[in-house]
Amino acid sequence: MSDSHHYFLAHARKAVLKARQLPKGRIKAKQRVVARVYHLLAKEAAYAPNLHHLEEFRTAREIENAIGA
C-alpha cells in the first residue's frame, strides 16, 4: 500500500471521531460525508497513483474547514 492510502485513512478516522463528538444535526451529517470521502479516497489511493487524488483531497479539506466544527 502507498503512503497516501495511510494518510487518507488517518484523515478518515479523524473525521469520524470528530463527527461522533458533534450533536445530531446538519453539521454532523456533513462531517460524516467528509469522512466517507476520505475513506473513498483511501480506497482509490491503494490502487491508483497518488497524483490523481490530490485535487479531491484538497476539496475535501476545504469542505471540512468550511464546516468549522
mmCIF file as Biopython writes it, N, C-alpha, C and O atoms, coordinates in Angstrom:
data_model
#
loop_
_atom_site.group_PDB
_atom_site.id
_atom_site.type_symbol
_atom_site.label_atom_id
_atom_site.label_alt_id
_atom_site.label_comp_id
_atom_site.label_asym_id
_atom_site.label_entity_id
_atom_site.label_seq_id
_atom_site.pdbx_PDB_ins_code
_atom_site.Cartn_x
_atom_site.Cartn_y
_atom_site.Cartn_z
_atom_site.occupancy
_atom_site.B_iso_or_equiv
_atom_site.auth_seq_id
_atom_site.auth_asym_id
_atom_site.pdbx_PDB_model_num
ATOM 1   N N  . MET A ? 1  ? 0.840   -1.189 0.000  1.0 0.0 1  A 1 
ATOM 2   C CA . MET A ? 1  ? 0.000   0.000  0.000  1.0 0.0 1  A 1 
ATOM 3   C C  . MET A ? 1  ? 0.877   1.243  0.000  1.0 0.0 1  A 1 
ATOM 4   O O  . MET A ? 1  ? 2.020   1.231  0.459  1.0 0.0 1  A 1 
ATOM 5   N N  . SER A ? 2  ? 0.320   2.278  -0.514 1.0 0.0 2  A 1 
ATOM 6   C CA . SER A ? 2  ? 1.084   3.515  -0.622 1.0 0.0 2  A 1 
ATOM 7   C C  . SER A ? 2  ? 0.934   4.358  0.632  1.0 0.0 2  A 1 
ATOM 8   O O  . SER A ? 2  ? 0.052   4.116  1.457  1.0 0.0 2  A 1 
ATOM 9   N N  . ASP A ? 3  ? 1.798   5.341  0.765  1.0 0.0 3  A 1 
ATOM 10  C CA . ASP A ? 3  ? 1.715   6.248  1.897  1.0 0.0 3  A 1 
ATOM 11  C C  . ASP A ? 3  ? 0.461   7.093  1.850  1.0 0.0 3  A 1 
ATOM 12  O O  . ASP A ? 3  ? -0.105  7.412  2.896  1.0 0.0 3  A 1 
ATOM 13  N N  . SER A ? 4  ? 0.015   7.463  0.666  1.0 0.0 4  A 1 
ATOM 14  C CA . SER A ? 4  ? -1.193  8.281  0.563  1.0 0.0 4  A 1 
ATOM 15  C C  . SER A ? 4  ? -2.403  7.503  1.070  1.0 0.0 4  A 1 
ATOM 16  O O  . SER A ? 4  ? -3.324  8.093  1.636  1.0 0.0 4  A 1 
ATOM 17  N N  . HIS A ? 5  ? -2.412  6.207  0.877  1.0 0.0 5  A 1 
ATOM 18  C CA . HIS A ? 5  ? -3.511  5.385  1.392  1.0 0.0 5  A 1 
ATOM 19  C C  . HIS A ? 5  ? -3.606  5.529  2.906  1.0 0.0 5  A 1 
ATOM 20  O O  . HIS A ? 5  ? -4.685  5.758  3.451  1.0 0.0 5  A 1 
ATOM 21  N N  . HIS A ? 6  ? -2.485  5.395  3.569  1.0 0.0 6  A 1 
ATOM 22  C CA . HIS A ? 6  ? -2.473  5.515  5.023  1.0 0.0 6  A 1 
ATOM 23  C C  . HIS A ? 6  ? -2.799  6.939  5.469  1.0 0.0 6  A 1 
ATOM 24  O O  . HIS A ? 6  ? -3.451  7.145  6.493  1.0 0.0 6  A 1 
ATOM 25  N N  . TYR A ? 7  ? -2.347  7.899  4.704  1.0 0.0 7  A 1 
ATOM 26  C CA . TYR A ? 7  ? -2.621  9.302  5.003  1.0 0.0 7  A 1 
ATOM 27  C C  . TYR A ? 7  ? -4.118  9.589  4.932  1.0 0.0 7  A 1 
ATOM 28  O O  . TYR A ? 7  ? -4.672  10.239 5.819  1.0 0.0 7  A 1 
ATOM 29  N N  . PHE A ? 8  ? -4.768  9.108  3.882  1.0 0.0 8  A 1 
ATOM 30  C CA . PHE A ? 8  ? -6.208  9.309  3.737  1.0 0.0 8  A 1 
ATOM 31  C C  . PHE A ? 8  ? -6.983  8.556  4.817  1.0 0.0 8  A 1 
ATOM 32  O O  . PHE A ? 8  ? -7.979  9.063  5.333  1.0 0.0 8  A 1 
ATOM 33  N N  . LEU A ? 9  ? -6.536  7.362  5.156  1.0 0.0 9  A 1 
ATOM 34  C CA . LEU A ? 9  ? -7.203  6.612  6.223  1.0 0.0 9  A 1 
ATOM 35  C C  . LEU A ? 9  ? -7.097  7.341  7.563  1.0 0.0 9  A 1 
ATOM 36  O O  . LEU A ? 9  ? -8.049  7.347  8.343  1.0 0.0 9  A 1 
ATOM 37  N N  . ALA A ? 10 ? -5.962  7.942  7.828  1.0 0.0 10 A 1 
ATOM 38  C CA . ALA A ? 10 ? -5.806  8.700  9.066  1.0 0.0 10 A 1 
ATOM 39  C C  . ALA A ? 10 ? -6.774  9.878  9.106  1.0 0.0 10 A 1 
ATOM 40  O O  . ALA A ? 10 ? -7.366  10.167 10.146 1.0 0.0 10 A 1 
ATOM 41  N N  . HIS A ? 11 ? -6.932  10.552 7.979  1.0 0.0 11 A 1 
ATOM 42  C CA . HIS A ? 11 ? -7.882  11.669 7.919  1.0 0.0 11 A 1 
ATOM 43  C C  . HIS A ? 11 ? -9.318  11.169 8.062  1.0 0.0 11 A 1 
ATOM 44  O O  . HIS A ? 11 ? -10.147 11.834 8.683  1.0 0.0 11 A 1 
ATOM 45  N N  . ALA A ? 12 ? -9.611  10.015 7.497  1.0 0.0 12 A 1 
ATOM 46  C CA . ALA A ? 12 ? -10.956 9.449  7.615  1.0 0.0 12 A 1 
ATOM 47  C C  . ALA A ? 12 ? -11.268 9.122  9.067  1.0 0.0 12 A 1 
ATOM 48  O O  . ALA A ? 12 ? -12.359 9.425  9.550  1.0 0.0 12 A 1 
ATOM 49  N N  . ARG A ? 13 ? -10.331 8.514  9.757  1.0 0.0 13 A 1 
ATOM 50  C CA . ARG A ? 13 ? -10.544 8.186  11.173 1.0 0.0 13 A 1 
ATOM 51  C C  . ARG A ? 13 ? -10.741 9.439  12.018 1.0 0.0 13 A 1 
ATOM 52  O O  . ARG A ? 13 ? -11.611 9.490  12.888 1.0 0.0 13 A 1 
ATOM 53  N N  . LYS A ? 14 ? -9.926  10.438 11.748 1.0 0.0 14 A 1 
ATOM 54  C CA . LYS A ? 14 ? -10.033 11.696 12.488 1.0 0.0 14 A 1 
ATOM 55  C C  . LYS A ? 14 ? -11.391 12.364 12.241 1.0 0.0 14 A 1 
ATOM 56  O O  . LYS A ? 14 ? -12.005 12.902 13.162 1.0 0.0 14 A 1 
ATOM 57  N N  . ALA A ? 15 ? -11.848 12.321 10.989 1.0 0.0 15 A 1 
ATOM 58  C CA . ALA A ? 15 ? -13.135 12.926 10.646 1.0 0.0 15 A 1 
ATOM 59  C C  . ALA A ? 15 ? -14.291 12.173 11.306 1.0 0.0 15 A 1 
ATOM 60  O O  . ALA A ? 15 ? -15.262 12.791 11.745 1.0 0.0 15 A 1 
ATOM 61  N N  . VAL A ? 16 ? -14.193 10.849 11.378 1.0 0.0 16 A 1 
ATOM 62  C CA . VAL A ? 16 ? -15.235 10.059 12.031 1.0 0.0 16 A 1 
ATOM 63  C C  . VAL A ? 16 ? -15.291 10.378 13.516 1.0 0.0 16 A 1 
ATOM 64  O O  . VAL A ? 16 ? -16.376 10.553 14.069 1.0 0.0 16 A 1 
ATOM 65  N N  . LEU A ? 17 ? -14.148 10.454 14.164 1.0 0.0 17 A 1 
ATOM 66  C CA . LEU A ? 17 ? -14.119 10.791 15.584 1.0 0.0 17 A 1 
ATOM 67  C C  . LEU A ? 17 ? -14.670 12.185 15.835 1.0 0.0 17 A 1 
ATOM 68  O O  . LEU A ? 17 ? -15.356 12.420 16.830 1.0 0.0 17 A 1 
ATOM 69  N N  . LYS A ? 18 ? -14.370 13.103 14.934 1.0 0.0 18 A 1 
ATOM 70  C CA . LYS A ? 18 ? -14.884 14.463 15.053 1.0 0.0 18 A 1 
ATOM 71  C C  . LYS A ? 18 ? -16.410 14.468 14.907 1.0 0.0 18 A 1 
ATOM 72  O O  . LYS A ? 18 ? -17.102 15.184 15.630 1.0 0.0 18 A 1 
ATOM 73  N N  . ALA A ? 19 ? -16.929 13.672 13.974 1.0 0.0 19 A 1 
ATOM 74  C CA . ALA A ? 19 ? -18.374 13.596 13.764 1.0 0.0 19 A 1 
ATOM 75  C C  . ALA A ? 19 ? -19.078 12.974 14.961 1.0 0.0 19 A 1 
ATOM 76  O O  . ALA A ? 19 ? -20.187 13.381 15.309 1.0 0.0 19 A 1 
ATOM 77  N N  . ARG A ? 20 ? -18.451 12.000 15.588 1.0 0.0 20 A 1 
ATOM 78  C CA . ARG A ? 20 ? -19.063 11.359 16.753 1.0 0.0 20 A 1 
ATOM 79  C C  . ARG A ? 20 ? -19.230 12.318 17.919 1.0 0.0 20 A 1 
ATOM 80  O O  . ARG A ? 20 ? -20.142 12.152 18.728 1.0 0.0 20 A 1 
ATOM 81  N N  . GLN A ? 21 ? -18.376 13.302 18.014 1.0 0.0 21 A 1 
ATOM 82  C CA . GLN A ? 21 ? -18.435 14.256 19.122 1.0 0.0 21 A 1 
ATOM 83  C C  . GLN A ? 21 ? -19.482 15.340 18.906 1.0 0.0 21 A 1 
ATOM 84  O O  . GLN A ? 21 ? -19.875 16.018 19.854 1.0 0.0 21 A 1 
ATOM 85  N N  . LEU A ? 22 ? -19.935 15.509 17.676 1.0 0.0 22 A 1 
ATOM 86  C CA . LEU A ? 22 ? -20.889 16.568 17.364 1.0 0.0 22 A 1 
ATOM 87  C C  . LEU A ? 22 ? -22.310 16.149 17.743 1.0 0.0 22 A 1 
ATOM 88  O O  . LEU A ? 22 ? -22.632 14.961 17.712 1.0 0.0 22 A 1 
ATOM 89  N N  . PRO A ? 23 ? -23.161 17.112 18.098 1.0 0.0 23 A 1 
ATOM 90  C CA . PRO A ? 23 ? -24.564 16.785 18.363 1.0 0.0 23 A 1 
ATOM 91  C C  . PRO A ? 23 ? -25.295 16.484 17.056 1.0 0.0 23 A 1 
ATOM 92  O O  . PRO A ? 23 ? -24.835 16.855 15.977 1.0 0.0 23 A 1 
ATOM 93  N N  . LYS A ? 24 ? -26.430 15.811 17.166 1.0 0.0 24 A 1 
ATOM 94  C CA . LYS A ? 24 ? -27.202 15.490 15.971 1.0 0.0 24 A 1 
ATOM 95  C C  . LYS A ? 24 ? -27.560 16.761 15.220 1.0 0.0 24 A 1 
ATOM 96  O O  . LYS A ? 24 ? -27.859 17.795 15.817 1.0 0.0 24 A 1 
ATOM 97  N N  . GLY A ? 25 ? -27.523 16.661 13.917 1.0 0.0 25 A 1 
ATOM 98  C CA . GLY A ? 25 ? -27.882 17.806 13.100 1.0 0.0 25 A 1 
ATOM 99  C C  . GLY A ? 25 ? -27.164 17.813 11.772 1.0 0.0 25 A 1 
ATOM 100 O O  . GLY A ? 25 ? -26.521 16.843 11.371 1.0 0.0 25 A 1 
ATOM 101 N N  . ARG A ? 26 ? -27.296 18.937 11.111 1.0 0.0 26 A 1 
ATOM 102 C CA . ARG A ? 26 ? -26.769 19.085 9.753  1.0 0.0 26 A 1 
ATOM 103 C C  . ARG A ? 26 ? -25.243 19.059 9.715  1.0 0.0 26 A 1 
ATOM 104 O O  . ARG A ? 26 ? -24.653 18.479 8.803  1.0 0.0 26 A 1 
ATOM 105 N N  . ILE A ? 27 ? -24.602 19.684 10.704 1.0 0.0 27 A 1 
ATOM 106 C CA . ILE A ? 27 ? -23.130 19.725 10.712 1.0 0.0 27 A 1 
ATOM 107 C C  . ILE A ? 27 ? -22.554 18.330 10.916 1.0 0.0 27 A 1 
ATOM 108 O O  . ILE A ? 27 ? -21.546 17.975 10.304 1.0 0.0 27 A 1 
ATOM 109 N N  . LYS A ? 28 ? -23.191 17.541 11.774 1.0 0.0 28 A 1 
ATOM 110 C CA . LYS A ? 28 ? -22.721 16.173 11.986 1.0 0.0 28 A 1 
ATOM 111 C C  . LYS A ? 28 ? -22.851 15.365 10.699 1.0 0.0 28 A 1 
ATOM 112 O O  . LYS A ? 28 ? -21.961 14.581 10.370 1.0 0.0 28 A 1 
ATOM 113 N N  . ALA A ? 29 ? -23.938 15.546 9.977  1.0 0.0 29 A 1 
ATOM 114 C CA . ALA A ? 29 ? -24.139 14.832 8.717  1.0 0.0 29 A 1 
ATOM 115 C C  . ALA A ? 29 ? -23.080 15.233 7.697  1.0 0.0 29 A 1 
ATOM 116 O O  . ALA A ? 29 ? -22.557 14.383 6.976  1.0 0.0 29 A 1 
ATOM 117 N N  . LYS A ? 30 ? -22.766 16.514 7.633  1.0 0.0 30 A 1 
ATOM 118 C CA . LYS A ? 30 ? -21.733 16.972 6.707  1.0 0.0 30 A 1 
ATOM 119 C C  . LYS A ? 30 ? -20.374 16.396 7.076  1.0 0.0 30 A 1 
ATOM 120 O O  . LYS A ? 30 ? -19.610 15.996 6.198  1.0 0.0 30 A 1 
ATOM 121 N N  . GLN A ? 31 ? -20.075 16.353 8.350  1.0 0.0 31 A 1 
ATOM 122 C CA . GLN A ? 31 ? -18.792 15.806 8.796  1.0 0.0 31 A 1 
ATOM 123 C C  . GLN A ? 31 ? -18.697 14.322 8.462  1.0 0.0 31 A 1 
ATOM 124 O O  . GLN A ? 31 ? -17.619 13.836 8.119  1.0 0.0 31 A 1 
ATOM 125 N N  . ARG A ? 32 ? -19.803 13.599 8.556  1.0 0.0 32 A 1 
ATOM 126 C CA . ARG A ? 32 ? -19.796 12.185 8.201  1.0 0.0 32 A 1 
ATOM 127 C C  . ARG A ? 32 ? -19.580 11.994 6.703  1.0 0.0 32 A 1 
ATOM 128 O O  . ARG A ? 32 ? -18.933 11.034 6.285  1.0 0.0 32 A 1 
ATOM 129 N N  . VAL A ? 33 ? -20.120 12.906 5.894  1.0 0.0 33 A 1 
ATOM 130 C CA . VAL A ? 33 ? -19.896 12.840 4.447  1.0 0.0 33 A 1 
ATOM 131 C C  . VAL A ? 33 ? -18.419 13.069 4.142  1.0 0.0 33 A 1 
ATOM 132 O O  . VAL A ? 33 ? -17.844 12.389 3.293  1.0 0.0 33 A 1 
ATOM 133 N N  . VAL A ? 34 ? -17.814 14.020 4.828  1.0 0.0 34 A 1 
ATOM 134 C CA . VAL A ? 34 ? -16.377 14.269 4.643  1.0 0.0 34 A 1 
ATOM 135 C C  . VAL A ? 34 ? -15.582 13.015 5.001  1.0 0.0 34 A 1 
ATOM 136 O O  . VAL A ? 34 ? -14.632 12.660 4.302  1.0 0.0 34 A 1 
ATOM 137 N N  . ALA A ? 35 ? -15.965 12.349 6.081  1.0 0.0 35 A 1 
ATOM 138 C CA . ALA A ? 35 ? -15.278 11.116 6.475  1.0 0.0 35 A 1 
ATOM 139 C C  . ALA A ? 35 ? -15.418 10.048 5.392  1.0 0.0 35 A 1 
ATOM 140 O O  . ALA A ? 35 ? -14.465 9.324  5.104  1.0 0.0 35 A 1 
ATOM 141 N N  . ARG A ? 36 ? -16.600 9.952  4.797  1.0 0.0 36 A 1 
ATOM 142 C CA . ARG A ? 36 ? -16.801 8.982  3.713  1.0 0.0 36 A 1 
ATOM 143 C C  . ARG A ? 36 ? -15.950 9.306  2.500  1.0 0.0 36 A 1 
ATOM 144 O O  . ARG A ? 36 ? -15.420 8.404  1.852  1.0 0.0 36 A 1 
ATOM 145 N N  . VAL A ? 37 ? -15.818 10.582 2.189  1.0 0.0 37 A 1 
ATOM 146 C CA . VAL A ? 37 ? -14.988 10.993 1.061  1.0 0.0 37 A 1 
ATOM 147 C C  . VAL A ? 37 ? -13.540 10.602 1.296  1.0 0.0 37 A 1 
ATOM 148 O O  . VAL A ? 37 ? -12.886 10.066 0.401  1.0 0.0 37 A 1 
ATOM 149 N N  . TYR A ? 38 ? -13.032 10.867 2.501  1.0 0.0 38 A 1 
ATOM 150 C CA . TYR A ? 38 ? -11.661 10.470 2.821  1.0 0.0 38 A 1 
ATOM 151 C C  . TYR A ? 38 ? -11.495 8.955  2.705  1.0 0.0 38 A 1 
ATOM 152 O O  . TYR A ? 38 ? -10.475 8.474  2.214  1.0 0.0 38 A 1 
ATOM 153 N N  . HIS A ? 39 ? -12.493 8.214  3.156  1.0 0.0 39 A 1 
ATOM 154 C CA . HIS A ? 39 ? -12.408 6.762  3.091  1.0 0.0 39 A 1 
ATOM 155 C C  . HIS A ? 39 ? -12.381 6.280  1.636  1.0 0.0 39 A 1 
ATOM 156 O O  . HIS A ? 39 ? -11.612 5.383  1.290  1.0 0.0 39 A 1 
ATOM 157 N N  . LEU A ? 40 ? -13.212 6.872  0.796  1.0 0.0 40 A 1 
ATOM 158 C CA . LEU A ? 40 ? -13.193 6.507  -0.626 1.0 0.0 40 A 1 
ATOM 159 C C  . LEU A ? 40 ? -11.866 6.874  -1.282 1.0 0.0 40 A 1 
ATOM 160 O O  . LEU A ? 40 ? -11.349 6.121  -2.107 1.0 0.0 40 A 1 
ATOM 161 N N  . LEU A ? 41 ? -11.318 8.026  -0.917 1.0 0.0 41 A 1 
ATOM 162 C CA . LEU A ? 41 ? -10.011 8.406  -1.453 1.0 0.0 41 A 1 
ATOM 163 C C  . LEU A ? 41 ? -8.938  7.414  -1.019 1.0 0.0 41 A 1 
ATOM 164 O O  . LEU A ? 41 ? -8.033  7.096  -1.791 1.0 0.0 41 A 1 
ATOM 165 N N  . ALA A ? 42 ? -9.038  6.928  0.210  1.0 0.0 42 A 1 
ATOM 166 C CA . ALA A ? 42 ? -8.067  5.943  0.693  1.0 0.0 42 A 1 
ATOM 167 C C  . ALA A ? 42 ? -8.170  4.650  -0.110 1.0 0.0 42 A 1 
ATOM 168 O O  . ALA A ? 42 ? -7.155  4.052  -0.467 1.0 0.0 42 A 1 
ATOM 169 N N  . LYS A ? 43 ? -9.400  4.223  -0.392 1.0 0.0 43 A 1 
ATOM 170 C CA . LYS A ? 43 ? -9.582  3.008  -1.195 1.0 0.0 43 A 1 
ATOM 171 C C  . LYS A ? 43 ? -8.987  3.174  -2.589 1.0 0.0 43 A 1 
ATOM 172 O O  . LYS A ? 43 ? -8.304  2.283  -3.093 1.0 0.0 43 A 1 
ATOM 173 N N  . GLU A ? 44 ? -9.252  4.317  -3.203 1.0 0.0 44 A 1 
ATOM 174 C CA . GLU A ? 44 ? -8.740  4.552  -4.549 1.0 0.0 44 A 1 
ATOM 175 C C  . GLU A ? 44 ? -7.224  4.713  -4.560 1.0 0.0 44 A 1 
ATOM 176 O O  . GLU A ? 44 ? -6.564  4.291  -5.510 1.0 0.0 44 A 1 
ATOM 177 N N  . ALA A ? 45 ? -6.672  5.313  -3.523 1.0 0.0 45 A 1 
ATOM 178 C CA . ALA A ? 45 ? -5.228  5.533  -3.463 1.0 0.0 45 A 1 
ATOM 179 C C  . ALA A ? 45 ? -4.470  4.223  -3.351 1.0 0.0 45 A 1 
ATOM 180 O O  . ALA A ? 45 ? -3.296  4.152  -3.715 1.0 0.0 45 A 1 
ATOM 181 N N  . ALA A ? 46 ? -5.118  3.203  -2.860 1.0 0.0 46 A 1 
ATOM 182 C CA . ALA A ? 46 ? -4.464  1.902  -2.750 1.0 0.0 46 A 1 
ATOM 183 C C  . ALA A ? 46 ? -4.224  1.275  -4.120 1.0 0.0 46 A 1 
ATOM 184 O O  . ALA A ? 46 ? -3.358  0.412  -4.271 1.0 0.0 46 A 1 
ATOM 185 N N  . TYR A ? 47 ? -4.996  1.713  -5.120 1.0 0.0 47 A 1 
ATOM 186 C CA . TYR A ? 47 ? -4.915  1.099  -6.443 1.0 0.0 47 A 1 
ATOM 187 C C  . TYR A ? 47 ? -4.382  2.009  -7.538 1.0 0.0 47 A 1 
ATOM 188 O O  . TYR A ? 47 ? -3.949  1.519  -8.581 1.0 0.0 47 A 1 
ATOM 189 N N  . ALA A ? 48 ? -4.402  3.322  -7.329 1.0 0.0 48 A 1 
ATOM 190 C CA . ALA A ? 48 ? -4.037  4.261  -8.390 1.0 0.0 48 A 1 
ATOM 191 C C  . ALA A ? 48 ? -2.879  5.150  -7.933 1.0 0.0 48 A 1 
ATOM 192 O O  . ALA A ? 48 ? -2.592  5.227  -6.738 1.0 0.0 48 A 1 
ATOM 193 N N  . PRO A ? 49 ? -2.223  5.809  -8.860 1.0 0.0 49 A 1 
ATOM 194 C CA . PRO A ? 49 ? -1.143  6.727  -8.496 1.0 0.0 49 A 1 
ATOM 195 C C  . PRO A ? 49 ? -1.639  7.866  -7.604 1.0 0.0 49 A 1 
ATOM 196 O O  . PRO A ? 49 ? -2.810  8.242  -7.653 1.0 0.0 49 A 1 
ATOM 197 N N  . ASN A ? 50 ? -0.750  8.396  -6.806 1.0 0.0 50 A 1 
ATOM 198 C CA . ASN A ? 50 ? -1.096  9.396  -5.797 1.0 0.0 50 A 1 
ATOM 199 C C  . ASN A ? 50 ? -1.540  10.728 -6.386 1.0 0.0 50 A 1 
ATOM 200 O O  . ASN A ? 50 ? -2.420  11.373 -5.816 1.0 0.0 50 A 1 
ATOM 201 N N  . LEU A ? 51 ? -0.977  11.158 -7.487 1.0 0.0 51 A 1 
ATOM 202 C CA . LEU A ? 51 ? -1.237  12.490 -8.014 1.0 0.0 51 A 1 
ATOM 203 C C  . LEU A ? 51 ? -2.678  12.688 -8.463 1.0 0.0 51 A 1 
ATOM 204 O O  . LEU A ? 51 ? -3.161  13.820 -8.505 1.0 0.0 51 A 1 
ATOM 205 N N  . HIS A ? 52 ? -3.358  11.626 -8.791 1.0 0.0 52 A 1 
ATOM 206 C CA . HIS A ? 52 ? -4.732  11.743 -9.264 1.0 0.0 52 A 1 
ATOM 207 C C  . HIS A ? 52 ? -5.691  12.156 -8.149 1.0 0.0 52 A 1 
ATOM 208 O O  . HIS A ? 52 ? -6.777  12.662 -8.432 1.0 0.0 52 A 1 
ATOM 209 N N  . HIS A ? 53 ? -5.317  11.954 -6.914 1.0 0.0 53 A 1 
ATOM 210 C CA . HIS A ? 53 ? -6.226  12.205 -5.799 1.0 0.0 53 A 1 
ATOM 211 C C  . HIS A ? 53 ? -5.961  13.525 -5.099 1.0 0.0 53 A 1 
ATOM 212 O O  . HIS A ? 53 ? -6.660  13.867 -4.145 1.0 0.0 53 A 1 
ATOM 213 N N  . LEU A ? 54 ? -4.981  14.261 -5.546 1.0 0.0 54 A 1 
ATOM 214 C CA . LEU A ? 54 ? -4.598  15.486 -4.862 1.0 0.0 54 A 1 
ATOM 215 C C  . LEU A ? 54 ? -5.711  16.533 -4.882 1.0 0.0 54 A 1 
ATOM 216 O O  . LEU A ? 54 ? -5.976  17.166 -3.860 1.0 0.0 54 A 1 
ATOM 217 N N  . GLU A ? 55 ? -6.354  16.720 -6.009 1.0 0.0 55 A 1 
ATOM 218 C CA . GLU A ? 55 ? -7.424  17.719 -6.112 1.0 0.0 55 A 1 
ATOM 219 C C  . GLU A ? 55 ? -8.637  17.329 -5.269 1.0 0.0 55 A 1 
ATOM 220 O O  . GLU A ? 55 ? -9.240  18.186 -4.623 1.0 0.0 55 A 1 
ATOM 221 N N  . GLU A ? 56 ? -9.001  16.046 -5.269 1.0 0.0 56 A 1 
ATOM 222 C CA . GLU A ? 56 ? -10.119 15.601 -4.447 1.0 0.0 56 A 1 
ATOM 223 C C  . GLU A ? 56 ? -9.818  15.786 -2.966 1.0 0.0 56 A 1 
ATOM 224 O O  . GLU A ? 56 ? -10.698 16.155 -2.189 1.0 0.0 56 A 1 
ATOM 225 N N  . PHE A ? 57 ? -8.575  15.528 -2.579 1.0 0.0 57 A 1 
ATOM 226 C CA . PHE A ? 57 ? -8.189  15.705 -1.186 1.0 0.0 57 A 1 
ATOM 227 C C  . PHE A ? 57 ? -8.287  17.178 -0.784 1.0 0.0 57 A 1 
ATOM 228 O O  . PHE A ? 57 ? -8.786  17.495 0.296  1.0 0.0 57 A 1 
ATOM 229 N N  . ARG A ? 58 ? -7.819  18.063 -1.639 1.0 0.0 58 A 1 
ATOM 230 C CA . ARG A ? 58 ? -7.894  19.492 -1.336 1.0 0.0 58 A 1 
ATOM 231 C C  . ARG A ? 58 ? -9.342  19.951 -1.204 1.0 0.0 58 A 1 
ATOM 232 O O  . ARG A ? 58 ? -9.666  20.754 -0.329 1.0 0.0 58 A 1 
ATOM 233 N N  . THR A ? 59 ? -10.200 19.449 -2.061 1.0 0.0 59 A 1 
ATOM 234 C CA . THR A ? 59 ? -11.615 19.803 -1.997 1.0 0.0 59 A 1 
ATOM 235 C C  . THR A ? 59 ? -12.235 19.298 -0.702 1.0 0.0 59 A 1 
ATOM 236 O O  . THR A ? 59 ? -13.003 20.018 -0.064 1.0 0.0 59 A 1 
ATOM 237 N N  . ALA A ? 60 ? -11.916 18.087 -0.313 1.0 0.0 60 A 1 
ATOM 238 C CA . ALA A ? 60 ? -12.452 17.530 0.939  1.0 0.0 60 A 1 
ATOM 239 C C  . ALA A ? 60 ? -11.953 18.339 2.138  1.0 0.0 60 A 1 
ATOM 240 O O  . ALA A ? 60 ? -12.715 18.591 3.071  1.0 0.0 60 A 1 
ATOM 241 N N  . ARG A ? 61 ? -10.692 18.744 2.122  1.0 0.0 61 A 1 
ATOM 242 C CA . ARG A ? 61 ? -10.157 19.569 3.220  1.0 0.0 61 A 1 
ATOM 243 C C  . ARG A ? 61 ? -10.865 20.912 3.295  1.0 0.0 61 A 1 
ATOM 244 O O  . ARG A ? 61 ? -11.156 21.396 4.389  1.0 0.0 61 A 1 
ATOM 245 N N  . GLU A ? 62 ? -11.148 21.523 2.141  1.0 0.0 62 A 1 
ATOM 246 C CA . GLU A ? 62 ? -11.849 22.804 2.115  1.0 0.0 62 A 1 
ATOM 247 C C  . GLU A ? 62 ? -13.254 22.667 2.697  1.0 0.0 62 A 1 
ATOM 248 O O  . GLU A ? 62 ? -13.706 23.530 3.449  1.0 0.0 62 A 1 
ATOM 249 N N  . ILE A ? 63 ? -13.938 21.587 2.350  1.0 0.0 63 A 1 
ATOM 250 C CA . ILE A ? 63 ? -15.279 21.366 2.885  1.0 0.0 63 A 1 
ATOM 251 C C  . ILE A ? 63 ? -15.226 21.153 4.393  1.0 0.0 63 A 1 
ATOM 252 O O  . ILE A ? 63 ? -16.048 21.692 5.133  1.0 0.0 63 A 1 
ATOM 253 N N  . GLU A ? 64 ? -14.250 20.362 4.842  1.0 0.0 64 A 1 
ATOM 254 C CA . GLU A ? 64 ? -14.128 20.113 6.278  1.0 0.0 64 A 1 
ATOM 255 C C  . GLU A ? 64 ? -13.828 21.400 7.032  1.0 0.0 64 A 1 
ATOM 256 O O  . GLU A ? 64 ? -14.373 21.628 8.112  1.0 0.0 64 A 1 
ATOM 257 N N  . ASN A ? 65 ? -12.978 22.231 6.482  1.0 0.0 65 A 1 
ATOM 258 C CA . ASN A ? 65 ? -12.660 23.516 7.126  1.0 0.0 65 A 1 
ATOM 259 C C  . ASN A ? 65 ? -13.857 24.463 7.094  1.0 0.0 65 A 1 
ATOM 260 O O  . ASN A ? 65 ? -14.028 25.272 8.006  1.0 0.0 65 A 1 
ATOM 261 N N  . ALA A ? 66 ? -14.686 24.372 6.056  1.0 0.0 66 A 1 
ATOM 262 C CA . ALA A ? 66 ? -15.870 25.225 5.958  1.0 0.0 66 A 1 
ATOM 263 C C  . ALA A ? 66 ? -16.920 24.857 6.986  1.0 0.0 66 A 1 
ATOM 264 O O  . ALA A ? 66 ? -17.706 25.705 7.410  1.0 0.0 66 A 1 
ATOM 265 N N  . ILE A ? 67 ? -16.938 23.584 7.393  1.0 0.0 67 A 1 
ATOM 266 C CA . ILE A ? 67 ? -17.884 23.159 8.413  1.0 0.0 67 A 1 
ATOM 267 C C  . ILE A ? 67 ? -17.596 23.887 9.716  1.0 0.0 67 A 1 
ATOM 268 O O  . ILE A ? 67 ? -18.512 24.293 10.432 1.0 0.0 67 A 1 
ATOM 269 N N  . GLY A ? 68 ? -16.318 24.046 10.013 1.0 0.0 68 A 1 
ATOM 270 C CA . GLY A ? 68 ? -15.904 24.816 11.167 1.0 0.0 68 A 1 
ATOM 271 C C  . GLY A ? 68 ? -16.230 24.196 12.512 1.0 0.0 68 A 1 
ATOM 272 O O  . GLY A ? 68 ? -16.321 24.902 13.516 1.0 0.0 68 A 1 
ATOM 273 N N  . ALA A ? 69 ? -16.402 22.904 12.541 1.0 0.0 69 A 1 
ATOM 274 C CA . ALA A ? 69 ? -16.726 22.252 13.801 1.0 0.0 69 A 1 
ATOM 275 C C  . ALA A ? 69 ? -15.484 21.773 14.492 1.0 0.0 69 A 1 
ATOM 276 O O  . ALA A ? 69 ? -15.564 21.195 15.576 1.0 0.0 69 A 1 
#
